[in-house]
Amino acid sequence: MKRSDTRASGPWLPAPGSCLAPAFVDLQVNGFAGVDYNTPDTPHEAIARSIRVLFSTGVARFFPTVITAAPNAMAACLRNLARAAATLPEGEAIAGFHIEGPHISPEDGPRGAHPREWVRPPDFDEFLRWQDAAEGRIRIVTLAPEWPQAPGYIERLAAAGVAVSIGHTAAGPAEIAEAVRAGATMSTHLGNGAHQLLRRHPNYIWEQLAEDRLMAGFIADGIHLDSAFLKSAIRAKTPARSILVTDAATAAGAPPGRYRFGALDVDLTAAGRVVLAGTDRLAGSALRMDRGVENLVRLAGLPLSDALRMASLNPSQAARLPDRVDTIQFTFDSAVPRLEITATWLSGRQVYGAPMPAPASPPAQ
């Protein structure tokens, strides 16, 4: 929605020259603005601060993501995040939790930066312990479907209303097909968390791209995926089944330096790469959703409308979120391209940007 007239603006009208769109929903945020969501003693004031920074990027709803770790550590992180969601004024922005691992491939490549020592097979009793710690807020679980226990586990998660996503996997075609039949509906950061070398076909990337029942997340930071793959993958999935995710680590929205990410030390380089400390192995990203939308236009050649859909309506659909009144106001320079968030509303309440002027009074009769 765009306005170019000069009538007075109110809280429900964009400023002249600005646009309105549904606010962004990020399904995968491991940490942000120097704040780690994978440490159980992260102060709630720090979590609140990170959420306020997320608001400035156009995100109104997000899923704190807890990755592979020791069982007690994962439960403790969920418990801390659940208390933050329940008690912070900013906690309404926490739409649910995403568990990424520990039921992933133990192989180098597909495992990514997840610690091998804590990779383990699916266990529904463990999920119930997570859900108890999370006070029922777990909405997404990422796993590798090649585990023998995976089909039954997926069926039980889907029956519990949890969106199951395939990721960090070395699965074959039959295992991916069985996961989809069991109820998997998403692919986690497709094209990443993979072997450096794959056979031409079949392979688990093609299989997921070809499966129309799977929506796919993509990290559009220009680092995790190059332009050619991003274009091709979105054309295969179509923009209607594609989702922009950040996979943001602690260092996202913070200056270059060393940060803690769960049990890992990571470095944010001057080039914007988040890597395991002292290596060149990626460990999450420093992407912001507003910059991701720009990259979808610049790198994937998408129209702005499709890029915005991938950042808002599609992730809402994938996570089965109820309809909300979450809105952003922004300006967009297509020549660069450059998107600037000027205001964010959460459930109709402005959470970022300068206060909007009151609507003009009608002239006296």
N, C-alpha and C positions, 0 to 999 in steps of 0.2 A: 504494500500500500504506500503510495507516495503522494505528497502534497507540495505544490509549488505556489499556492496563493499566499496572501499576506494577512489573512484573518487571524485574530487572536487565538492562541493555542491554549487548550486546557489539558488536564491530566489524561483525557481520552483522545486527544488529537496530537499528531506529530508536529514538531516545529516546522516552519517553512523550509523546504528543501530536504527534509528528512524522510525516512521510511520507517514503517512499523512491520514487524514480523513476529511469529512465535519465538519465544526465547529458546536458547539452546539447551539441550539435554546431553550430558556426557556420561556414557555408560562405563567408563574405565578411567578412574582417577586414583592413582596410588598415593598421591601426595601433591601438594601445590604450595607455591610461595614459600619454600623452605620448610614446610611442615610435612612430617611423615605420618601417613595414616597406618603404617605397618609397625609402629612402635606402640606398645600397650600403655605407656605412661605419657604419651603426648598430651600436653595440657589442653583443656577445652578452650581456653582463651586463644591459644595458637590455632586450633581448628576453626574457631569463629573468624579469626583474622584471615585465614586462607579462603574461607567461603566468601568473605567480602571482596577479596581480590578476584575470585571466580565470577562474582556478579559483574565486575568491571569488564570481563571478557564476553559478556552476553549469556553466560550460563545461569539458569535459574534452578535447574534440577541436576543432580549428579549422583553417581554411585561410587562412594569410597570403595576401593578395590583392595582386598587382602590377598596376598600371594602366598605361595608355598612356604611353609615354615613348620616348626614343631607343633604338635597338636595343641598344647597348652598356650603357646604363643599366639596362634591364630585365634583361639577362643578369647584370649585376653584382649587382643586388638578389637575384636568384634564387640566385646563388652564395653570397652572404652568409647568406641564410636557410637554405640547404641545410647549410652548415657548422654553423649554430646547431642545426638539427634533429638533426644527427648527433652533436654533442658536448655539448650541454647536458643536465643531468639532467631538465629540464622539456621537452626536445625531443620526447619521446614524444607530447606533446599535439598536435604539428604533424602532422595527418593527411594533408597533401598541400598543394599550392599551387594557387591559383586565378589564372588569367591573365584579367583583364578588359580587353579591348582588346588591341592597337591596331586590330584589324580591325572597327571600329565605324563608325557613320554619321558623316560629317564635318559634318552639318547642325547648326545651332544648335537646341537642344532635345534631340533624341535623343543628341547627343554628351555632354550634361551638362557636367561640369567637366573632362573629358579635354582635353588640349591639342590643338588642331586640327592643329598643325604635324607631329605625330607619328602621326596617323591614317594607316593604310596598308592595302592589300588583303591578304587571307590568303596566307600563304606557308609551305608545309609545311617547307621547309628552315629557315626561321626558327624554327618550332616545335621542330625537332630541335636547334637551337642552344640554345633555352631549356631543353629537357629535359636536354641535356648539362650545362648550368650548374646545373640543379636536381637533378642526380644521380637523375633518373628520378621525381621526386616530383610532377610536374604531374598533377593529377587532374581539373581543371575548366578549361574555356576558354569565355569569353563572347565572342560575335561577333555582328555584324549580317549576316543571311543574304542581303541584297540584293547583295552583291558577286558578280560573275560567277563568281569562283573558289570561292565558298562551298560549294556542294554537294559537290564533290570533296574539298575540305579537310575538311568535316565527316565524310565517309565514312572518310577516313584517320585522323582523330582517334578516331572511334568504334572503328575496328578496332584502334587502339592502346590501347584501354581507358580513354580519356579521356571524361568526361561533357561534352557540348557543350550550352551554354546560349545561348538567344537573348536579346540585350539591346542597349541603346543603338542601336535600330534604327528605320528608317523603311520597313521592308519592306512590300510588298503581300501580299495573301492567297496568291497563287501561290508567292511566294518563301518564305513561312513554311511552307506545305505541303511544298515541296520540301526545306526544311531538315529537317523532321520525317521525311520519307521517307529522307533521307540518314543520319539517326541522332541528331538533336538531341532531347534528353529533358527540358530544363529551360527556364524563363524567369527571367532575372535581374531582381531587384527590380521585378516587374511593376507598371506604373502610374507608374513614375519613369523618368528618362532618356527623356523623350517631349516632343513638341511641346506648347506651351501650348494650342493650338487644334487640334482634330481634326475631320474630317468625322464625322457620326453613324455611318455604316457604309458600306462596310467600313472598319475601321481595325485597326492592328496590336495594339491591346489586346484588342478583341473576339476577333480571330482566335486569339490565344494562350489567352484564357480558354475558348474553345469547344473547343480541341484537347485531348482527353482523354489524349493520349500525352505531354503536357508537364506536369511538376510545376512549380509557380510559387513563387518566393520573394517575400516581402512584408516591407517595412521598417515594423514596427508601432511607430513612435515617436510617433504622433499629429501629426507634422510632415510627413513625406513623403506620407502618405495620411490622408485624413479617415475618420471612422467609417463613413459611408455607403458609400464605395468599398470599404473593407476588408471590411465585412459582405458586400456584394454579390459581391466578387471571390472570397472564400472560399466562399460558397455556390455560386458557379459552378464553381470547381475542386473543391470539397468538401474538408473537412479532411484527407482521406486523400492528396490531391495538392497540399497547400499546405505551405509551409516558412517558418518564421520566420528571417529573416536580420537582421543589424544594419547591414551596410555601414559598420561602425565606422571612423572616421578616427582620426588620431593623437590628437585631442583627447578621444576617448571615454574615460571614466573619469578625467578630469583636470579641474581647475578652469577657469572661463572665462578666455580670453586668446587670444593669437596663437600658432599652431603651424605647423610645416613639414609638408607632405604631399607627398612627392616633390619636384617642381619648383614646387609651389604654396605660397603662404602662405594659411592659413585662420584664421578667427576662430571661437571657440566663444563664443556670446553667452550672456548671463544667462538667456535663455529656452530654452537648450539646442539652438539651431540651429548647425550647422557650415556656414559660408558662406565663399566666396572672399573674401579680405581686402578690406575696403572696399566690398563689394557685398552684395546679399541673395540671391545664387545659391547654392543648396545644393551642398555638396562633401563628400558622405558624411554620417554621422550621429554622434551621441554616445550612441547606444543601447547598453544592456547587455542581455544575453539574459534575465536575471531580470526586468528591468522590461518587456521585450518580452512575456514570458508574461503578466504582469499586464495589459498593454494589450490583448492578445488577448481576455482575459476582459472587460475594461472597455469597450473600444471596439467589438469585434466580437461581443460577447455569447456567446463560446464557453464551454462547460464547461471546467473546469480540465484534464480528461483530454485533450481535443482540443488545447488550447494546449500542453500538455506534449509531446504527440505531434509537433506542428509544430516543436518545438524540439529534438527528440531522434531519434526513430525515422525520421521522414520525411527529414530531411537525411542521415542515415546511408544510407538507401535510395537517395536521389538520387545520392550520391557513391560508391555501391557499396562502402561500408566493410565490412570483415569484422565479425562479431559480437565484441563486447568486453565486459568486465566493468567498465563505467563507471557510477557511481551517484552520485546526490545525495541528501542528507537535507535536508528543508526544513520550514518551517511555512507555513501559508497562512491568511490572514484574508480570508474571502470578502466581508465587509462593506465592505472598503476599495476594491478588493481589494489585498492585500499579500502578496508571497511573499518569504520570507527564507531564504537558503541557509545552512545550519549546518554542512554537511560535503560534500566532494566526493572521490570515489574515482576514480582512473585505473588501469585494469587491476587493480582490487582493492586498490590502494595509496592510502591516504589522502593527499591533496595539499592539502587545505584543511580548516580547522575544528579545534576542540579535540580532543586525543586521546580516542578512545572508551574508556570503562572496560572492563576485562577482564570476561568473563562471570562471573556468580556461580558459585561452586563448589556442587555438590550437597550437601545436608546429609549429615552423617555418619550411617551406619546403625548 
